[in-house]
């Protein structure tokens, strides 16, 4: 007997949701396993346990429409994740924590907007910035960089704020912003411009970011450009965001326009009045062969919509609301006094 089309669609949606959630939890577990057990972030481990419990409940609920064979496959994968988490939890509390004295870190430049600290999702520390519980001479710690752009209001932040050389395992967290313009797309002036090239992160460095987390950002414009990894948004309200990435997941956000180039299905959950449109031509992206590729920016999956009918929480951005002159907009926002004026003109309306 064939599965009804509505059940098949629900099963397909759950498959996408489970795969992404499992990959995210696995990556976070690997990150915690790569450091000394005494230095494991217990808050992050607790969050993983909560996320596992949530995924387990979702699997139980989904069993109503998932075929029996798939149920067994999901159960096996869940059990493996739970066993790894239990083992890590046991090993991290079995040993007492020791603190080693180390030299104070160099003071960061006053003009920099970036601080290297652990965001909500913990990852291996930056080279030269080891956790206090680990001796600087420990050879087993893999060097990575966690970049944080946080706690700004009515500010214009650019790629000049980023370190000029960060690793291929760099992560970026953008959090707690309001009424800001974040422009991380490198500007490359041509000789005809008659100007010195703007100093900033090179495109290859921007694209090497393994993940970007955007959290609690309101009334802001964020120009990310091409990101080599995944992007997770949470608590984004009345924003315009431009990005190209491999995976996108948006949680508890609303009233936001997303200009997107993506090869997988964008996923939203607990969102409302979200608009999606294609990536601006002026920031065009290509695949490794330099040829245009098909973007799935309008193939959005809404995990809050369990019905077979189309989701009411997102829609394609109408052409009349779409902005394409981002070159002119970027020139205008170089002046601090223009920020509020531009935000009023560019930002979407609140429903």
TORPAZA-962153 format. One record per residue (C-alpha): residue number from 1; x, z, y; residue in three letters. Coordinates in nm, 2 decimals. Layout:
BEGIN
(NUM (X Z Y) "ALA");
...
//
This chain:
BEGIN
(1 (0.00 0.00 0.00) "UNK");
(2 (0.14 -0.10 0.33) "UNK");
(3 (0.18 0.16 0.61) "UNK");
(4 (-0.06 0.11 0.90) "UNK");
(5 (0.09 -0.05 1.20) "UNK");
(6 (0.04 0.25 1.42) "UNK");
(7 (0.21 0.48 1.17) "UNK");
(8 (0.50 0.22 1.14) "UNK");
(9 (0.55 0.23 1.51) "UNK");
(10 (0.55 0.61 1.52) "UNK");
(11 (0.80 0.61 1.23) "UNK");
(12 (1.02 0.36 1.42) "UNK");
(13 (1.01 0.57 1.74) "UNK");
(14 (1.10 0.88 1.54) "UNK");
(15 (1.39 0.70 1.38) "UNK");
(16 (1.54 0.61 1.72) "UNK");
(17 (1.48 0.97 1.84) "UNK");
(18 (1.63 1.13 1.53) "UNK");
(19 (1.94 0.90 1.53) "UNK");
(20 (2.02 0.97 1.89) "UNK");
(21 (1.96 1.34 1.86) "UNK");
(22 (2.17 1.37 1.54) "UNK");
(23 (2.46 1.17 1.70) "UNK");
(24 (2.45 1.40 2.01) "UNK");
(25 (2.45 1.72 1.80) "UNK");
(26 (2.72 1.58 1.57) "UNK");
(27 (2.94 1.49 1.87) "UNK");
(28 (2.90 1.84 2.02) "UNK");
(29 (2.98 2.00 1.69) "UNK");
(30 (3.30 1.79 1.65) "UNK");
(31 (3.40 1.89 2.01) "UNK");
(32 (3.36 2.26 1.92) "UNK");
(33 (3.54 2.22 1.59) "UNK");
(34 (3.84 2.06 1.76) "UNK");
(35 (3.94 2.39 1.94) "UNK");
(36 (4.05 2.73 1.82) "UNK");
(37 (3.76 2.92 1.67) "UNK");
(38 (3.82 3.21 1.89) "UNK");
(39 (3.76 2.99 2.19) "UNK");
(40 (3.43 2.84 2.08) "UNK");
(41 (3.18 2.85 2.36) "UNK");
(42 (2.90 3.07 2.22) "UNK");
(43 (2.65 2.95 2.48) "UNK");
(44 (2.70 2.59 2.37) "UNK");
(45 (2.68 2.69 2.01) "UNK");
(46 (2.35 2.87 2.07) "UNK");
(47 (2.22 2.56 2.25) "UNK");
(48 (2.31 2.35 1.95) "UNK");
(49 (2.13 2.59 1.72) "UNK");
(50 (1.82 2.56 1.95) "UNK");
(51 (1.84 2.18 1.95) "UNK");
(52 (1.86 2.18 1.57) "UNK");
(53 (1.56 2.40 1.55) "UNK");
(54 (1.37 2.17 1.78) "UNK");
(55 (1.47 1.86 1.58) "UNK");
(56 (1.37 2.04 1.26) "UNK");
(57 (1.02 2.11 1.40) "UNK");
(58 (0.99 1.75 1.52) "UNK");
(59 (1.08 1.63 1.17) "UNK");
(60 (0.81 1.86 1.02) "UNK");
(61 (0.55 1.72 1.26) "UNK");
(62 (0.67 1.36 1.19) "UNK");
(63 (0.63 1.40 0.81) "UNK");
(64 (0.26 1.31 0.86) "UNK");
(65 (0.35 0.94 0.91) "UNK");
(66 (0.70 0.91 0.77) "UNK");
(67 (0.73 0.76 0.42) "UNK");
(68 (0.85 0.99 0.14) "UNK");
(69 (1.19 0.82 0.10) "UNK");
(70 (1.27 0.85 0.47) "UNK");
(71 (1.16 1.22 0.46) "UNK");
(72 (1.42 1.29 0.20) "UNK");
(73 (1.69 1.10 0.39) "UNK");
(74 (1.61 1.30 0.71) "UNK");
(75 (1.61 1.62 0.52) "UNK");
(76 (1.95 1.56 0.38) "UNK");
(77 (2.09 1.48 0.72) "UNK");
(78 (1.93 1.79 0.87) "UNK");
(79 (2.07 2.01 0.60) "UNK");
(80 (2.42 1.88 0.66) "UNK");
(81 (2.40 1.95 1.03) "UNK");
(82 (2.26 2.30 0.97) "UNK");
(83 (2.54 2.38 0.72) "UNK");
(84 (2.81 2.26 0.96) "UNK");
(85 (2.65 2.47 1.24) "UNK");
(86 (2.63 2.78 1.02) "UNK");
(87 (2.99 2.74 0.91) "UNK");
(88 (3.11 2.70 1.27) "UNK");
(89 (2.91 3.00 1.38) "UNK");
(90 (3.05 3.22 1.10) "UNK");
(91 (3.41 3.12 1.17) "UNK");
(92 (3.37 3.17 1.54) "UNK");
(93 (3.26 3.53 1.51) "UNK");
(94 (3.48 3.62 1.22) "UNK");
(95 (3.80 3.65 1.43) "UNK");
(96 (3.84 3.87 1.74) "UNK");
(97 (3.92 3.69 2.07) "UNK");
(98 (4.27 3.73 2.21) "UNK");
(99 (4.37 3.66 2.57) "UNK");
(100 (4.71 3.52 2.65) "UNK");
(101 (4.87 3.54 2.99) "UNK");
(102 (4.93 3.20 3.15) "UNK");
(103 (5.05 3.06 3.48) "UNK");
(104 (4.79 3.01 3.75) "UNK");
(105 (4.66 2.66 3.78) "UNK");
(106 (4.76 2.45 4.08) "UNK");
(107 (4.51 2.48 4.37) "UNK");
(108 (4.30 2.17 4.40) "UNK");
(109 (4.31 1.96 4.72) "UNK");
(110 (4.06 2.09 4.98) "UNK");
(111 (3.94 1.73 5.04) "UNK");
(112 (3.84 1.68 4.68) "UNK");
(113 (3.48 1.70 4.57) "UNK");
(114 (3.57 1.73 4.21) "UNK");
(115 (3.64 2.04 4.01) "UNK");
(116 (3.76 2.03 3.65) "UNK");
(117 (3.54 2.28 3.47) "UNK");
(118 (3.31 2.28 3.17) "UNK");
(119 (2.96 2.14 3.23) "UNK");
(120 (2.66 2.26 3.04) "UNK");
(121 (2.77 2.05 2.74) "UNK");
(122 (3.12 2.19 2.64) "UNK");
(123 (3.40 1.95 2.55) "UNK");
(124 (3.77 1.97 2.50) "UNK");
(125 (3.96 2.09 2.81) "UNK");
(126 (4.17 1.87 3.05) "UNK");
(127 (4.54 1.85 3.00) "UNK");
(128 (4.70 2.13 3.20) "UNK");
(129 (4.36 2.31 3.21) "UNK");
(130 (4.35 2.50 2.88) "UNK");
(131 (4.09 2.78 2.81) "UNK");
(132 (4.22 3.13 2.90) "UNK");
(133 (4.20 3.23 2.53) "UNK");
(134 (4.44 2.95 2.43) "UNK");
(135 (4.82 2.96 2.49) "UNK");
(136 (4.94 2.67 2.70) "UNK");
(137 (5.19 2.60 2.42) "UNK");
(138 (4.92 2.54 2.16) "UNK");
(139 (5.00 2.19 2.03) "UNK");
(140 (4.67 2.14 1.84) "UNK");
(141 (4.45 2.11 2.15) "UNK");
(142 (4.36 1.75 2.22) "UNK");
(143 (4.38 1.67 2.60) "UNK");
(144 (4.06 1.56 2.77) "UNK");
(145 (3.91 1.58 3.11) "UNK");
(146 (3.58 1.73 3.22) "UNK");
(147 (3.49 1.62 3.57) "UNK");
(148 (3.22 1.79 3.77) "UNK");
(149 (3.05 1.67 4.09) "UNK");
(150 (2.82 1.95 4.19) "UNK");
(151 (2.64 2.15 4.45) "UNK");
(152 (2.62 1.91 4.75) "UNK");
(153 (2.35 1.85 5.01) "UNK");
(154 (2.32 1.56 5.26) "UNK");
(155 (2.66 1.43 5.15) "UNK");
(156 (2.81 1.09 5.09) "UNK");
(157 (3.04 1.10 4.78) "UNK");
(158 (3.25 0.81 4.66) "UNK");
(159 (3.49 0.71 4.39) "UNK");
(160 (3.77 0.84 4.62) "UNK");
(161 (3.66 1.19 4.51) "UNK");
(162 (3.76 1.11 4.15) "UNK");
(163 (4.12 1.16 4.02) "UNK");
(164 (4.31 0.84 4.02) "UNK");
(165 (4.41 0.87 3.66) "UNK");
(166 (4.18 1.03 3.41) "UNK");
(167 (4.18 0.98 3.03) "UNK");
(168 (3.97 0.76 2.81) "UNK");
(169 (3.80 1.08 2.69) "UNK");
(170 (3.68 1.19 3.03) "UNK");
(171 (3.33 1.31 3.08) "UNK");
(172 (3.15 1.34 3.42) "UNK");
(173 (2.87 1.58 3.51) "UNK");
(174 (2.67 1.53 3.83) "UNK");
(175 (2.45 1.83 3.91) "UNK");
(176 (2.26 2.02 4.17) "UNK");
(177 (2.25 1.75 4.44) "UNK");
(178 (1.99 1.69 4.70) "UNK");
(179 (1.96 1.42 4.97) "UNK");
(180 (2.30 1.27 4.87) "UNK");
(181 (2.44 0.93 4.81) "UNK");
(182 (2.69 0.91 4.52) "UNK");
(183 (2.88 0.57 4.51) "UNK");
(184 (3.12 0.55 4.22) "UNK");
(185 (3.12 0.17 4.20) "UNK");
(186 (3.47 0.06 4.30) "UNK");
(187 (3.49 -0.16 4.61) "UNK");
(188 (3.75 -0.44 4.57) "UNK");
(189 (3.81 -0.62 4.89) "UNK");
(190 (3.93 -0.98 4.88) "UNK");
(191 (4.21 -1.11 5.10) "UNK");
(192 (3.96 -1.28 5.32) "UNK");
(193 (3.81 -0.95 5.42) "UNK");
(194 (4.12 -0.87 5.62) "UNK");
(195 (4.10 -0.51 5.51) "UNK");
(196 (4.31 -0.28 5.31) "UNK");
(197 (4.15 -0.21 4.96) "UNK");
(198 (3.96 0.11 4.95) "UNK");
(199 (4.15 0.37 4.74) "UNK");
(200 (3.94 0.49 4.45) "UNK");
(201 (3.89 0.49 4.08) "UNK");
(202 (3.98 0.16 3.92) "UNK");
(203 (3.69 -0.02 3.74) "UNK");
(204 (3.86 0.03 3.40) "UNK");
(205 (3.88 0.40 3.46) "UNK");
(206 (3.51 0.43 3.56) "UNK");
(207 (3.41 0.23 3.25) "UNK");
(208 (3.63 0.46 3.03) "UNK");
(209 (3.40 0.76 3.09) "UNK");
(210 (3.28 0.87 2.75) "UNK");
(211 (2.96 1.02 2.89) "UNK");
(212 (2.79 1.11 3.21) "UNK");
(213 (2.54 1.39 3.26) "UNK");
(214 (2.31 1.39 3.56) "UNK");
(215 (2.12 1.72 3.60) "UNK");
(216 (1.89 1.87 3.87) "UNK");
(217 (1.94 1.59 4.13) "UNK");
(218 (1.67 1.53 4.39) "UNK");
(219 (1.62 1.27 4.67) "UNK");
(220 (1.95 1.09 4.61) "UNK");
(221 (2.10 0.75 4.54) "UNK");
(222 (2.35 0.73 4.26) "UNK");
(223 (2.55 0.42 4.20) "UNK");
(224 (2.74 0.46 3.87) "UNK");
(225 (2.82 0.11 3.78) "UNK");
(226 (2.95 0.03 3.43) "UNK");
(227 (2.99 0.33 3.21) "UNK");
(228 (3.17 0.29 2.87) "UNK");
(229 (2.96 0.56 2.70) "UNK");
(230 (2.62 0.73 2.72) "UNK");
(231 (2.43 0.87 3.01) "UNK");
(232 (2.19 1.17 2.99) "UNK");
(233 (1.96 1.27 3.28) "UNK");
(234 (1.76 1.59 3.31) "UNK");
(235 (1.56 1.71 3.61) "UNK");
(236 (1.60 1.39 3.82) "UNK");
(237 (1.34 1.36 4.09) "UNK");
(238 (1.27 1.09 4.36) "UNK");
(239 (1.61 0.91 4.31) "UNK");
(240 (1.75 0.56 4.28) "UNK");
(241 (2.01 0.52 4.01) "UNK");
(242 (2.21 0.21 3.92) "UNK");
(243 (2.41 0.20 3.60) "UNK");
(244 (2.52 0.00 3.30) "UNK");
(245 (2.58 0.20 2.98) "UNK");
(246 (2.55 0.19 2.60) "UNK");
(247 (2.28 0.46 2.57) "UNK");
(248 (2.05 0.62 2.81) "UNK");
(249 (1.82 0.92 2.77) "UNK");
(250 (1.61 1.07 3.04) "UNK");
(251 (1.44 1.42 3.02) "UNK");
(252 (1.19 1.59 3.25) "UNK");
(253 (1.24 1.35 3.54) "UNK");
(254 (0.99 1.18 3.77) "UNK");
(255 (0.94 0.94 4.06) "UNK");
(256 (1.27 0.76 4.00) "UNK");
(257 (1.38 0.39 4.01) "UNK");
(258 (1.65 0.30 3.75) "UNK");
(259 (1.84 -0.03 3.78) "UNK");
(260 (1.98 -0.07 3.43) "UNK");
(261 (2.19 -0.29 3.20) "UNK");
(262 (2.18 -0.16 2.85) "UNK");
(263 (2.21 -0.29 2.49) "UNK");
(264 (2.00 -0.02 2.32) "UNK");
(265 (1.65 0.11 2.39) "UNK");
(266 (1.64 0.35 2.69) "UNK");
(267 (1.46 0.67 2.59) "UNK");
(268 (1.25 0.90 2.81) "UNK");
(269 (1.08 1.23 2.73) "UNK");
(270 (0.86 1.45 2.94) "UNK");
(271 (0.89 1.21 3.23) "UNK");
(272 (0.64 1.06 3.47) "UNK");
(273 (0.63 0.77 3.72) "UNK");
(274 (0.96 0.62 3.61) "UNK");
(275 (1.04 0.26 3.71) "UNK");
(276 (1.29 0.04 3.54) "UNK");
(277 (1.44 -0.29 3.65) "UNK");
(278 (1.74 -0.51 3.58) "UNK");
(279 (2.09 -0.43 3.70) "UNK");
(280 (2.17 -0.58 4.05) "UNK");
(281 (2.34 -0.92 4.04) "UNK");
(282 (2.60 -0.80 4.29) "UNK");
(283 (2.72 -0.55 4.03) "UNK");
(284 (2.68 -0.79 3.74) "UNK");
(285 (2.82 -0.69 3.40) "UNK");
(286 (2.94 -0.89 3.11) "UNK");
(287 (3.04 -0.83 2.75) "UNK");
(288 (3.39 -0.84 2.61) "UNK");
(289 (3.38 -1.22 2.60) "UNK");
(290 (3.27 -1.25 2.96) "UNK");
(291 (2.94 -1.40 2.87) "UNK");
(292 (2.60 -1.27 2.98) "UNK");
(293 (2.42 -1.04 2.73) "UNK");
(294 (2.06 -0.95 2.68) "UNK");
(295 (1.96 -0.62 2.84) "UNK");
(296 (1.69 -0.40 2.70) "UNK");
(297 (1.61 -0.23 3.03) "UNK");
(298 (1.24 -0.29 2.98) "UNK");
(299 (1.23 -0.19 2.61) "UNK");
(300 (1.18 0.18 2.70) "UNK");
(301 (1.08 0.43 2.43) "UNK");
(302 (0.87 0.72 2.54) "UNK");
(303 (0.90 1.00 2.29) "UNK");
(304 (0.63 1.20 2.47) "UNK");
(305 (0.38 0.92 2.40) "UNK");
(306 (0.28 0.96 2.03) "UNK");
(307 (0.00 0.71 2.06) "UNK");
(308 (0.02 0.35 1.96) "UNK");
(309 (-0.09 0.25 2.32) "UNK");
(310 (0.17 0.17 2.59) "UNK");
(311 (0.31 0.47 2.77) "UNK");
(312 (0.17 0.55 3.12) "UNK");
(313 (0.49 0.74 3.21) "UNK");
(314 (0.70 0.44 3.30) "UNK");
(315 (0.65 0.08 3.43) "UNK");
(316 (0.86 -0.22 3.54) "UNK");
(317 (0.96 -0.19 3.90) "UNK");
(318 (0.76 -0.45 4.10) "UNK");
(319 (0.97 -0.72 4.26) "UNK");
(320 (0.84 -0.62 4.60) "UNK");
(321 (0.99 -0.27 4.56) "UNK");
(322 (1.32 -0.40 4.42) "UNK");
(323 (1.63 -0.39 4.64) "UNK");
(324 (1.91 -0.64 4.60) "UNK");
(325 (2.12 -0.62 4.92) "UNK");
(326 (2.33 -0.33 4.79) "UNK");
(327 (2.63 -0.47 4.96) "UNK");
(328 (2.47 -0.42 5.30) "UNK");
(329 (2.33 -0.08 5.19) "UNK");
(330 (2.68 0.04 5.09) "UNK");
(331 (2.83 -0.07 5.42) "UNK");
(332 (2.56 0.12 5.61) "UNK");
(333 (2.61 0.44 5.41) "UNK");
(334 (2.97 0.46 5.51) "UNK");
(335 (2.85 0.64 5.82) "UNK");
(336 (2.74 1.00 5.78) "UNK");
(337 (2.46 0.98 6.04) "UNK");
(338 (2.29 0.70 5.84) "UNK");
(339 (2.24 0.90 5.52) "UNK");
(340 (1.90 1.05 5.60) "UNK");
(341 (1.77 0.72 5.75) "UNK");
(342 (1.87 0.52 5.44) "UNK");
(343 (1.73 0.77 5.20) "UNK");
(344 (1.39 0.75 5.37) "UNK");
(345 (1.40 0.37 5.35) "UNK");
(346 (1.53 0.34 4.99) "UNK");
(347 (1.39 0.63 4.79) "UNK");
(348 (1.07 0.58 4.59) "UNK");
(349 (0.74 0.74 4.69) "UNK");
(350 (0.63 1.06 4.52) "UNK");
(351 (0.31 1.02 4.31) "UNK");
//
